[in-house]
Amino acid sequence: MIKLGYAICGSFCTISESIKEMGKLITKGYDIFPIVSPIVLSSNTRFGNADDLKNKIENLTGKKILTGIVDTEPVGPKKMFDVLTVCPCTSNTMAKLCYGITDTSVTMAVKSHIRNDRPVVIALATNDALGATAKNIGHLLNRKNYYFVPFAQDDPENKKRSMIADFSLLEPTIISALNGHQISPIIK
């Protein structure tokens, strides 16, 4: 059984799709440990209610959400996960990972997990992947133990710099990352 840390950041329009993939992984036998950024746990948006999301995740996984820095610091020392995914991963979180900023449950989980040379799978969702965030994507692609779920432009006419991961490729990317390989092609 694969122990999977499953971190969720504030790309609110993609969270429901991420939760669907989480459910598929659970039915396949993954042992999922949910980690959610503080902004997601405290924001009611047009995409859903924060309390409803929290309840849905905890009911689906059968585990309490890891919500703070103190909760996620033991991830590394206890070697809690075989692999950790950030799905969705915002441009804000990617920038923090690039520069070693550890100020949320998600960034602490990644920092703590990666110190054991274990894989981190990034499923990006950002409106500026082909703009200011491009350098951070490149930086993480060149760092050891970071793997990307293949991604593509989601609306090239109206959001020319926006890209989103193909969430249906989350599991193949996880399996590939566990074997030390980046799934290809990265850009669809």
C-alpha positions in Angstrom: 0.0 0.0 0.0 1.4 3.4 -1.0 1.3 6.0 1.7 0.4 9.3 0.0 0.5 12.8 1.4 -2.1 14.7 -0.5 -1.8 18.5 -0.2 -4.4 20.9 -1.5 -3.8 24.6 -2.2 -6.1 27.4 -3.1 -6.8 26.9 -6.8 -10.5 26.8 -5.9 -11.8 26.1 -9.4 -9.8 22.9 -9.6 -10.3 21.5 -6.1 -13.4 19.4 -6.9 -11.4 17.7 -9.7 -8.6 17.0 -7.3 -11.0 15.5 -4.8 -12.3 13.2 -7.5 -8.8 11.9 -8.2 -8.2 11.5 -4.5 -11.3 9.3 -4.4 -10.0 7.2 -7.3 -6.7 6.7 -5.5 -8.4 5.6 -2.4 -10.5 3.0 -4.3 -7.2 1.7 -5.7 -5.8 1.1 -2.2 -3.7 4.2 -1.6 -3.5 5.3 2.1 -4.0 9.0 1.8 -3.1 11.6 4.4 -4.8 14.9 3.7 -3.0 18.3 4.1 -4.8 21.5 3.3 -3.6 25.0 3.1 -5.1 27.5 5.6 -6.7 29.6 2.9 -8.6 26.6 1.6 -9.8 25.7 5.1 -11.1 29.2 5.8 -12.5 30.4 2.5 -16.1 30.1 1.3 -16.0 30.7 -2.5 -18.4 30.4 -5.4 -16.8 26.9 -5.8 -17.9 25.7 -2.4 -18.1 26.0 1.4 -14.9 25.5 3.4 -16.6 23.4 6.1 -18.3 21.2 3.5 -14.9 20.6 1.8 -13.2 19.8 5.1 -15.9 17.3 6.0 -15.8 15.7 2.5 -12.0 15.2 2.6 -12.0 13.8 6.2 -14.9 11.4 5.4 -13.3 10.3 2.2 -9.9 9.6 3.7 -11.0 8.6 7.2 -8.3 10.9 8.6 -8.1 14.4 10.1 -6.7 17.0 7.9 -3.2 18.1 8.7 -3.7 21.9 8.9 -0.7 23.6 10.4 3.0 23.8 10.4 3.2 22.0 13.8 1.0 19.1 12.3 3.2 18.7 9.2 6.7 19.2 10.7 6.9 15.5 11.7 6.3 14.3 8.0 10.0 14.0 7.4 11.3 12.8 10.7 8.6 10.1 10.9 8.9 9.3 7.2 5.1 9.4 7.0 4.7 9.2 3.2 6.2 7.3 0.3 5.3 10.2 -1.9 3.6 13.5 -1.5 1.5 15.3 -4.1 0.4 18.9 -4.2 -2.8 18.8 -6.1 -3.6 21.5 -7.1 -0.4 23.5 -6.6 -0.8 27.2 -7.0 1.9 29.6 -8.4 2.2 31.0 -4.9 3.1 27.7 -3.4 5.5 26.9 -6.3 7.3 30.1 -5.6 7.6 29.3 -1.9 8.9 25.9 -2.7 11.6 27.4 -5.0 12.7 29.9 -2.4 12.4 27.7 0.7 9.6 29.6 2.3 7.9 27.5 4.9 4.8 29.3 6.1 1.9 26.9 5.6 1.0 23.3 6.3 1.6 22.5 2.6 5.1 24.1 2.3 6.2 22.6 5.7 5.0 19.1 4.6 7.0 19.4 1.3 10.1 20.7 3.1 9.9 18.0 5.7 9.2 15.2 3.2 11.8 16.0 0.6 14.6 16.0 3.1 14.3 12.2 3.0 14.9 12.2 -0.8 11.4 11.1 -1.4 9.3 12.3 -4.4 7.0 15.3 -4.5 4.5 15.4 -7.4 3.2 18.8 -8.5 -0.2 19.2 -10.2 0.0 22.8 -11.1 -3.0 25.1 -11.6 -2.0 28.7 -12.3 -3.1 31.6 -14.4 0.5 32.8 -15.0 2.4 29.6 -15.9 3.5 31.2 -19.1 4.3 34.5 -17.3 5.9 35.2 -13.9 5.5 31.6 -12.8 7.4 30.1 -15.7 10.8 30.5 -14.0 9.6 28.7 -10.9 8.3 25.8 -12.9 11.7 25.6 -14.6 13.4 25.8 -11.3 11.4 22.9 -9.8 11.8 20.8 -12.9 15.5 21.0 -12.4 15.5 20.1 -8.7 15.9 16.6 -7.5 12.7 14.7 -6.3 10.2 17.1 -7.9 7.9 15.6 -10.6 5.2 17.3 -12.6 1.8 16.0 -13.6 1.7 16.8 -17.4 0.0 20.1 -18.0 -1.4 22.3 -20.8 -3.1 25.6 -21.5 -6.6 25.4 -20.2 -8.1 28.4 -22.1 -5.5 29.8 -24.6 -8.0 32.3 -26.0 -9.1 34.0 -22.8 -6.3 33.2 -20.4 -3.2 33.2 -22.6 -0.7 32.4 -19.7 -2.8 29.9 -17.8 -2.0 26.3 -17.5 -3.4 23.4 -15.6 -2.3 19.8 -14.9 -4.1 16.9 -16.5 -5.5 15.5 -13.2 -6.3 12.2 -14.9 -2.5 11.6 -15.1 -2.0 12.0 -11.4 -1.6 8.3 -10.6 0.7 7.5 -13.6 2.9 10.5 -12.5 3.0 9.2 -8.9 4.0 5.7 -10.0 6.7 7.2 -12.3 8.0 9.4 -9.6 8.2 6.5 -7.2 10.5 4.9 -9.8 12.6 8.1 -10.1 11.3 9.2 -13.5 9.4 12.2 -14.8 6.4 11.1 -16.9 6.6 12.5 -20.5 5.6 14.5 -22.3 5.4 17.1 -19.5 3.6 19.7 -21.7 0.7 18.4 -23.6 
